[in-house]
């Protein structure tokens, strides 16, 4: 007994000593921060009063500054270092370069494949969940903005889910409500379906659409091939971008073209960065692209007269190309032969073009050299990546209503669809390049016509627009037709396999190897063995029956919608922001619109939405960040059967770091997620001109 008391006293004494040491450390470190601040002010030639103010200001804020460096910045830098190692708890870290990033970004091995699926799920939560959450919050705010009795009670009820959403008890309650048998949500849906005839059809159509979309998304997520359908989306994107640029050229069309080029450029560069930089060795084409980006950034900043940004491009470009040289040499063990020699020469060409811009004033000669360097690097990329003739044949076939798909039939159909056919297709990146080229050509011709007033540029722009429109329309139409034929080939394979199984069953029955009852049961249980977008095909064969209910907890197609439903329920925080913005809209604007004859819908579009656009922008930014970091609800609602369909990037990070103890790989995943969040946030701020701030 006395021994236990002595041990407890010893632990308490140690805790007291640690507390005293912590206090002393905080005092000393805060004082040092204040002394450093005072010395900096002294070097700047400030007065004694300013130096004294700086000392006490930084000394008093020292605990927070020191805490930030120790508990935030320090671990962040440590994780960045660990991401380049194979560090695992219990073992010494060893430098492995970009291997962790290569594994995750290229989907190598099981962890890489899981990370790829986790990112698909995170984008699903962002693309589908955030808009629905914004709509739910805005509708609730509009309801609570009305002058009703006991409105404060309603506001409390609507905001209460924000407090309860992250609690395990509330999530477990949702888990029970999502039950397929006896769950409140399914019982309510079925009751409405039985009571109202129209709701029954809407309910069945809702299940069909959700399961169809999620089934196709699940097929894409696991990597099922889609054949020539991969061309349909970029071709439709080209149509959507070219159509607004037709007709009379004005400032709005110029801004649209510039924004489209920026977004496409960021997307293409991001894709190449996530694939080319992690290649082993580094992809030479990416080196040329880096040079083009740096030189192009200098020209843009020179055009808008931003010399400090030009210097930033020069320094950043030299540092980045130098880092790429180190990665290349390190990956080749400093053996300048083969691909390493090609990459080194490419780095010499790209960095040489950048270094030249660092000397001398920006005159006509320097601009000509920079433009020529961009053209040279672009030609090198084109020559290096020019596809073979059999892949270029895809373009001619689609423009002439042809098909790239042969019908092999027989035993070789499966091998043809999975091994022979894919290499014959043109890389989809080239279609995106054509979209960029079309928009860039329209922008260039439009700006030249705007500056010179020459009608020939405007006429040429019309020809380019109509040509691009026809090209993308034919490409979208025929690639979609070819894609349907591609899926049909898999249907034929499945039907043949099904018929073979039925014939074998019939042969066994004819040979009296089984009874009629067993034969009938086995025959009824047989289904076509879908092996290509299996879930999508099974769920879209026919409209579901009225008795079908969503399996929110167990069906991989409904687990993500269940999470989004919980997010919509807990959108009271965004609702509060919208409500505050609605209270700030002047009543005089609505009165003036009523006098002018505007109806409720027009007042909402023309007054309410523009006036609350800052709140909308804030909620979108915060919602996107939160969706990409979804974790708590997944951790509580997951089951062994649904974990793969629910896993997000943040949950993968938790698994890899704290369950599997792979600190290096988990650190790389965290930095990839951070880069995605920062990039998306920067893009949202860059294209926030639709936000109307009061003067």
N, C-alpha and C positions, 0 to 999 in steps of 0.2 A: 504493500500500500504506500509506504513512504517512498519507495523507489519510483512508483508511478507519479507521486506528487513532485518529486525532484525532477523527473523528466519533463513534466508539464511546466514547472517553473523555469526550467532551462529553455524550453521553447518560447515561453512568454518573454524571457529576458532577451532572447535572440530577436524576437519581433520588435521589441522596444529599441534595441540597438540599431536594427535596420531602419526603423522609422526615424530615429535621430540622425543616422547617416544620410538618409534621403533628404531630410530638411536641410542639413548642412550643405549637401550637394546642390540643392535648389538655390540656396542663398549665394553660394560661391559662384555658380554658373550664371545666375542672373546678374550678379555684380560684374562679372567678366563681360557679359553682353553689354551692359551699360558703359563700361570702360571702353570697349571697342567702339561703340557708337559715339562716345565723346571724342575719341581720338580721330575718328573719321571726320567729324564736324570740325575739329581743329585743323586737319589737313586741308579742309575746304575753305579755311579762313573765316569761319563763323565767329560771332561774338561769344563772350563768356556766358552770357545769358542763354544763348542758343545751345551752347555746349552743355550747360547745366540741365536745360530742359530735355535734351536728347538723352543725357545720362539717366535721369530719373524716369523718363518715359520708357526707355528700353529695359531698365532694371525692373520696373514694376510689371512689364509684359514679358520679362525673361522666362518665368515658369512655363508660359504657354509656348514661347518660341523654342525653348529647350525641349519641351515635351513633343513639339512638332518634329524637330530634328531626330529625336530618339525613337519615337513611337510611330511616326508616319514616313518621313523622308528616309530614315535609316533602313527600316525594313523594305521599303520600296527599292532602294538601291541594291540591297542585299538580294532581293528576289530577281532583279535584273542580272546580277552576276551569276546567281544560281541557275538562271535559265540557259546559260551557256555551258552548264556542267551536267554530269550524270548524278548529281547529289541525291542520295537516298539516306533517310535516317538510319544510323547504325553503320554507315560506310563513309569513307573519305570522298570528297568531291573531286572529279577529274574534268578538265576542260575538254569539251567535245564539239565546240564551235556551234554551228546552226543545226545540229542533229535533232534537237527537241522541236525546233520550229519546222524543220523539214518533215518530221514524222506527223505533226499535227496538221500542217497546212496541206500536205499531199495525201493525207489519210493512209499513212503507211502503218501496217500491223493493226492489231485490235484497238490499242489506245487512239491511234490516229483516226480510225473509222468511227469510233465512239465520239470523238471530238467533232468530226464532220456532221454526224447526226445531231449532236447537241447544238451546234450552231444553226442547223436547219430548224430545230425546235425553237431556239431563241428568236430567230427571224420570224417564225410563225406567230409567236406571242407578240412580237412588235408590229408586224404588218396587219394582223387580224385583230389582236387584242386592244392595241392603243386606240384606233379609231372608234371601236365599240365603247371603250371606256370614256372617251371624250364625248360621244353622243349621249351616253347614259348620264354623265355628269351635267351636261348642258340642259338636258330635258328636266332633270331634277331641279336645277337652278331656276329654270323658267317657271316651274310649278311653285317653288318656294318664294319666288319674287312677287307673287300675287298677294293682294291685300286680303288675307283670310283671318278668321278668328282662330285663336290658339296656334298661330303660325310658328311660334317659338317651339311648341311641342313637336310639330312636324319637322322642324329643322334639327331638333335633337335626335329624332328617330332616324332621319336620313344620314346624319353625321355619325351616329353610333357605330355603324359597321367599320368606320376607319379605326376606331379604338379596338374593336374586337377582331378585325380581320387577321392580324398576325398572331393571335392567341391560339394555342393548340386546341383549346376547348371548342372555339368557333369552327376551326377547320375540321375537327372530328364530327361536329354537328352537321356540317356540310357533307361529310363522308357518309353519314347515315341518310341524309336527305337524298343523296345521289343513288341510293340502293335501287337495283333494278326491280326487285320484288318488295313492294311495300314502301318504297321511298316516296317522300312527300312530292317531289317534283314530277316523277312519272305518274303518280296517282292523279295529280292535278291536271297534267296534260291529257291523260286518258279520259278523265271526267269531262273536260271541255270538248274533247273529240266526240264523245258519245252524245253530248248535249246539243252541240251545234254542228250541222252538216258541213258548212263551209270550213269551219275550223278543222274538221277531220281531214279534208283534202289539203289544207295548208300545213297541217301537222305532218302528214305523210310526205308532202313535197319537201318540207324542211328537213326531215330525216334523210330523204333521198339526196338532196343537194349537199348536206353536210357530209354524209358518208361518201358521196362521189368525189367531192373536192378533197377531203382528207385522205381517201384511198389513193387518189392520183398523187397527192403530195407525199404520201408515205412511200409510194413506188419510186418517186424521184429521190426521196431522202435516202433510201437504201441502195440507190444506184441502178435501178432497172433501166435498160436502154430505151430511148424514145425515138430512135431512128431519125428521120428527116424532120420530125416535129421540132427539133432543136433550132431549125431555121425560122420557124413560124413567128416566134416571139420577136427576134430582132427585125424581121421584115415588117411586122405590124408596128414595131417601134419606129422604123423608118417612115412608114406611112403617117403615123401620128405627128412626127416632127416636121415632115415636108409639107403636109396640108396647111398648117397655120402660116407657112412662109410664102404661100402663093398669093397672087394678086398684087395690089399696090404696096410698095415698100414704105414702111414708116418706122418710127422709133420703137414702137411696141414689137414689131417683128425682128428688129435688130437685137433688142434685149432678149427676146425669146431664143433666137439663134445662139447668142453668146452664152446664155445660161445652159442651153442644151449641150453645147460643145464643152463647157466646163464640167458638167455632170458626167457626160460620156467620157471625157478625158480622165477625170478622177476615177471612174469605174474601171476603165481599161488599165490605167496605171496601177490601181490597187490589185487588179487581177494578175497583172504581170509581176508586181512586187511579191505577191503571195506564191507565185510559182517559179518565176525566174531567179529571184534572189536565193531561194532555198534549193535550187538545183545543185547537184554536185557533179561537176563543177558549176560555177555561176554561168547562167545562160548569157551568151555573148550579145544576143539581141537586146536583152535588158540593159546592158551597158550602153548601147547606142541610144535606147529610149531615155535613159537618165541624162545623157548629154543633151538630147533634144529638149527635155523638160527644163533643164537649167538654162540653156540658151534662149528658149522661148519665153521663160519667165523674165529674163533680162530685157528682151525686146518689149514685152508688154509693159514693164515698169518704166522703161525709157519713154514709151509712147505717152504715159500718163505723168511723166516728170517726177519720178520717185527714186532719186539717186541712192538713198540709204537702202532701199529694197534691192537695188542692183548689186550693191556691195554684199548684202546678205546672201543673195543667190550665188555670187562668186565664192564667198567663203564656204557656204554650205555645200556647194557643188564640189569644190576641191576636197573638203573633208569626206564627203560621201564617196567620191570616186577613190580616194585614198583608202577608205575602209574596205571598199570592194576589192581593191588590189591586195590588201592584206588577207581578206577571206579567200581570194583566188589562190594566192601563193600558199597559204596555210593548208587549204584543201588539197593542193597538189604536192605537199611536202617540199615546197620550194624547188620543184623539178620543172624547169621551163621547157617543156616538150609537149607535143600533142595539143590538147584543148587548152592547157594552161598557157601555152604560147599564144594561141589565138585570143584568149581572154586578155592577156597582158597587152597585146597589140591594140585590141579594141579599146582598152582603158587608156592607152597612150593617145589614140586618135581623139577619144571623147574628152579626156582631161586637157589635151593640147588645145582643143578648140575653146575650152573654158578658160584656160590660163591666158590665152591671147587677149581675151576681153579685159583682163585685169590691168593692162597697161595702156596708157594713152587716153585721150579724150574721146567721147562718143561723137564721132563725126560720120560723114557719109561713107568713108572707106571702112570704118569699123563696123557700121551697120551692114555693109555689103558682105564683109568677111563672116559676120555672125549668121546672116541669112544663108550664105553659101555653105557654111558648116552644118546648119540644120538640114539643108537639102542633101548634102553628102551623107549625113548619118541616116536620113530617111531612105535614101537609095540603097545603102548598105543593109538596112533592115529588110527592105523589099526583096533584094536579091537573095539574101540569106534565107528568107522564109517563104519564097515563092512556091506555092504548092505544085505538085506534079500535074501533068495534063489530065490524067484520069480523074483527079479531083476537080479540076476546073470544068470538066465536062458536065458537072452537076448544074452549073449556071446555065449553060446552053440548053440543057434538057428542060429545066424549069421555065425558061423563057419561051420555049416552043411547046409547052404543055406535054412534055415527055415525062418519063419516070426513070428514076435511078434504081428501082427495085426490080430484080429479076425474080421469076417464080420458079425456084428449083424443083419443088415437089419431091416426093420420094423420101429416101432416108437422109439425104443431105441438107434438108431444109433447116434443121436446127443449127448445124455447123455454119451454114451460109449466113443466117441472120445474126449470129453471135461472133463469128470469126472472119468471114469473107467480106460481108457487106460494110461494116463500120469503117475499115480503112479506105474504102472507096469514096467516102463522104468528105466534102471540104470542111476544114476546121471552122467552127461557128464564129471564131474570132474575126475571120475575114468579112463576115456579114456586118459585124459591128464596125469594122474599119470602113466599109462602104457607107454605112450610115453617117459616120463622122465626116467622111469625104464629101458626101452630098450636102450636109448641113454647112460645112466649111465653105464649099463652093458657092452656095446660095448667099451666105453671109458676106463673102468677099465681093461677089458681083453686086450685091445690094449696096454695100458701102462705097464701092467704086462709082456706081451710078449716082449715089447720093452726093458724093463729093464733087464729081466732075460734071454732073448733069447730062452726061452722054446717054442717049436712049439706047445705044447698042448694048450697053451693059444690062439694062433692064430687059431687053429682048433676049439676051443670052441667059439671063436668070430664069425667064419663063421657060425657055427650052430645057434648061437643066432641071427645073422643078417638075415639068411634065414627064421628062424622061425618068427621073428618079421615082416619081409616083407610079409610072407604069412598071418599072423594074420591081419595086418592092411589092406592088399589088400582085404581079404574076408570081413572084417568089413566095409570097405568103400563101396564095391560093394553091399552087402546085405542091409546095412542101407539105401543106396540110393534107392534100389528097394522097400524097405519097406516104405520109405518116399513118393515115387510116389504113392504107394497104399494108403497111408494115405491121400494124397491130392485127390485121386480118390474117396475116400469115401465121402469127402465133395462135390465133383461134383455130386455124385449120390443123396445126400440129396438135393442139389440145384435143380437138374432136377426133382426130385419127387415133391418138393414144387412148381416148375413152372408148372408141369403137373396138380397138384391139382387146381392151380389158373385158368388154361386154361379150365379144366373140369367144374369148377364153372361158368366161363363165358359162356361156351357152354350151360350149363343147364339154365342159365338166358335167353339166346337167344332162346332156344327151348321153353321156357315157355312164349315167346313173351313179355319179360319185357324190351327189348331194340330193337332199329331198327338195320337193317343190317349194315348201315353206321357206327353207333356207335360201334357195335360189331366188325367190321373190324378194326376201329381205336384203340380200346382197345386191341385187339389181337396183332396188330403190335407193340404196346407200351410195351407189356409184354416181360420181359427178365428173365433169370434164376436169382434168388435172391442170388447172391454171398454174403457170409458172412464170408469168410475165405480167406485172401489175395485178397480182392475184386478188388482193382485197378490193381493188377498184372494180375489177370485172365481176366479182361475186356480188358486190353491193349495188351495181348499176344494171343488173340483168332485168329487173322489173321494179315497179313502184312497190314499196313495202306495204304490208297489210296493216289494218287499223290496230291489230293486237301487238304489233312490234313496238317496243319501247327502247329508248337509248340506254345502253349499258355504260353509264357514265364512269364507273369505277374500274371495270374489267376489260372493256373494249378499247384497243389502242386508237380507234378512230374517234372516240368520245372523251378520252382523258384530257386532251388539250382544250377542247371546248368547255369542259367542266372547270378547268383552271381559269379560263377567260370569263366564265360566268361569275366566279368568285371575285375576280378583279372588278367586274362591272358593279357587283354588289358593294364593294368597298371603295367606290370612287367618290366618297363624300368629301375627301380633301380637294379634289379638282372641282367638285360642285361648289365648295365654299369660295374658291377663287373666282369662279364664274359669277356667283351670287354677288360678291363684292364689286365685280366689274359692272354687273347689271344695275346695281344701285347707283353707280357713277354716271350712267347715261342720262344726259339732260332731258327732262320731260318736254322741253320746248321743241326738241327735234321731232318727237312723235306728233306733237300738236301741229307743227308746220306741215308734216307729211300727210296728216289727216285732212288738212285744209286743201292740199293739192290733190286729194282723191286717192292716195295710196292705201291699198288693203293691208291686212295683217301680214300676209306673206311678204309683200314688198317692203313693208317697214322692217321686218325681221332681216331680210337680205341686205337692204340698203342702209339701215341705221344700226340695228342691234349687232350684227356680226362685225362690221368694221369698227364699232366703238369698243367691243370686247376682244378685239384681235390680240392685244398684248397678253390678256389672260389666256386666250387660246394658245398662243405661241408658248407661253410658260408651261402650260399643262402638257403640250405635245412634247417639249424637250424633256421635262421631268418624267413623263410617261414612257418615252422611248428608253431612257436610261434605266428606269425601274424594270421595264419588260426584259431588257437584256440581262438584268441581274436577278431574275426570278429564282428564288431558292426555297423559302420557308414552306410555301404551299406544296411544292414538289416533294420536299423531305417528309411531310406528314401524310400526304395522300398517295404516295407511290406504293406499289406492290411489286413483288418479283416479276409478275407478268406484264406490268405496265411501266416499269422503270425506264425501259429503253424508249418508249414513246413519249415519256414526260421529260426526260433528262434535258436540262438546259446547260449553257456554257458555265454558269456559276456552280451548278450542281456537279458537273464534270470536274471542275476545279477542286471542289470539296472532296470528291471521291479520289481523285488522283493524288491529292496532297495529304489528306488526313486519314484516309482509309488505306490506300496503297503505299503511302509514305514516299512517293516519288516526288521529292521537292523540286528537283530540276525541271521535270516535265510539267508539273503543276505551275511553276513560276512562268514558264513559257506560255502556257495557256492563259494565265492571268494577264500577261502583257499583250497577247493577241486580242483578248477581250477589251482591254483598256484602249488599244489602238482603234478598234471598231467603234467604241463608244465616243472617243474623241473625234474621230472622223465624221461620224453621223451628226454629232452636235455642231461641229464646225460647218458642215453643209447646211444644217438648218439655220444657223445664224447668217450664213452667206446669202441664203435665199429667203430672207425674212422681210423683203420689201412690201409684202402684202400686209404687214403689221402697221397699223395706223396709230402713231403716238401723238398725244395732244401737244400742241406747241407750248 
